[in-house]
Amino acid sequence: MQKKLFKNCVYLIGAGPGDPGLITVRGRDLIARADVIVYDYLAAPQLLRHARSDAEIIYVGKQAGNHALPQDQINALLIEKARNNNTVVRLKGGDPFVFGRGGEEALELIEAGIAYEVIPGITASIAACAYAGIPVTHRDFASDFALITGHEDAGRTGDSQVDWASLGKWKGTLAFYMGVKNLPVILGRLAEHGMAADTPAALVHWGTTTRQRTLVGTVATLPELAIEHQFKPPSILVVGKVIQLRDRLSWFEKRPLFGKRIIVTRSRSQASDVVEQLGQLGADVLEFPTIRIEPPKDISPLQKAIDNLIQYHWIIFTSVNGVDAFFENLQKQNYDARRFGHAKVCAIGPATSERLKANGIRPDLIPPRFVAESVIEALTAVDDLKGKNILLPRADIARADLPETLKKLGADVDEVEAYRTVMDASPKEAALKAIAEDTVDWVTFTSSSTVRNFLSQVDKEKLTSKKIRLASIGPITSETIVKAGLNVDVEADEYTIPGLIDALCNASD
Ligand code: SAH
């Protein structure tokens, strides 16, 4: 029944100002349900990740001077798609009814007899100001706030719809949309109508996104500053005393990795936590997945080891991938965590340990450092390894030093392949373009294979530019970078993802 409610309907959804996290819950739910999504230049493209894989996604973006699809054709498209029994989402930047032509589209839909709903969004002025540390109202500085189009024909005076006389005397906050081109005209009019030349004025470019930039001046100085600093659309122009608070209230631009462009080379499945954390710290993250995790070509050694699990004294897990592959097979073979019996478990690295706990196994030993010597030291401190059966479920390309040392100490070691790392050669246009344009600040490497596979897809010459820096998770990865003839600019103190992120923050000050 519920389906019927949504068919033949157009949802005019505010996508919010740019940060994809600033859409409403209802907006996101409807994107996930839509058959057709018609979206704009200013709607964050990341929001399309919520869409169904079979949804039809149509870009009708409008960028100043470059109308991808004229408004009447957008209207016709919405009507046609809705009539064909689709749930149609019309996704617009900010709020659909604030300088978004949402009103015009809704009127056209009524005319055509199509049902519609409006899902408001956070409009750019409020959000860009909030992220720039400018409260649009404040009891001491601004009791009112006006939203104005800055797009009116610059030559138009007599028939202007904008009440310049009132705005010139405005005591609170003014926000102009689409005002970059007319900046001198807008501020000139305000001054003509009585606004003090030293009233603070600011531009916020691509507010709430990792590309945000803020420029502060006055009604008199901002136009020149804007040319000097090359401010372009989309930007919000704010005028008013509240701008003074920015010095103290700016938070977004003060985050440790703000404005840094970082390439993450982990496998796509593992990258999401890193991407999320770096994004929270203000970085503009580009994914460059270099590896994919696949099952081993021959799974039988792992299956056999699982069948015989009880005979092992120690099982050493060296990675989250190893744990995942192991438990996947454990379950496939109809066992559960009880299969471990009295075997002791060693986890290399906190993430590996956490994943084991999530599978019902609390590791007996977590060596303080994640290199072979430390593992051996920790193991020999708690057990005499002579004659002990040790299982090492690991990757196809794992290093040999750990099993070799264990064997030297008299242990009986079974190394079984639990997974394979293969190169991910999927296209990476955005990251490659950024490298070519030298706009990348950091490339992060979390294993030797990420280094090798990255370098096989990127021209090494491009990495020796001044800007780009390389960050490594630990000494083994660093060694691979150096062997490839490149410099390691930063190495994590603790060989973990949080350690790597800390190192980036410290080095980016
Ligand atoms: N419906 C939208 C406004 C569309 S008009 C809303 O409610 O926000 C387009 C103008 O919005 C741009 O010219 C710019 O002035 C402003 N704008 C939109 N997104 C912006 C952003 N992320 N940062 C700064 N200004 C933005």
Boltz pocket constraint, residues with backbone or C-beta under 6 A from the ligand:
constraints:
  - pocket:
      binder: B
      contacts: [[A, 17], [A, 18], [A, 42], [A, 92], [A, 93], [A, 94], [A, 95], [A, 96], [A, 97], [A, 98], [A, 99], [A, 100], [A, 121], [A, 122], [A, 123], [A, 124], [A, 125], [A, 128], [A, 176], [A, 177], [A, 178], [A, 179], [A, 204], [A, 205], [A, 206], [A, 207], [A, 208], [A, 209], [A, 233], [A, 234], [A, 235], [A, 236], [A, 237]]
      max_distance: 6.0
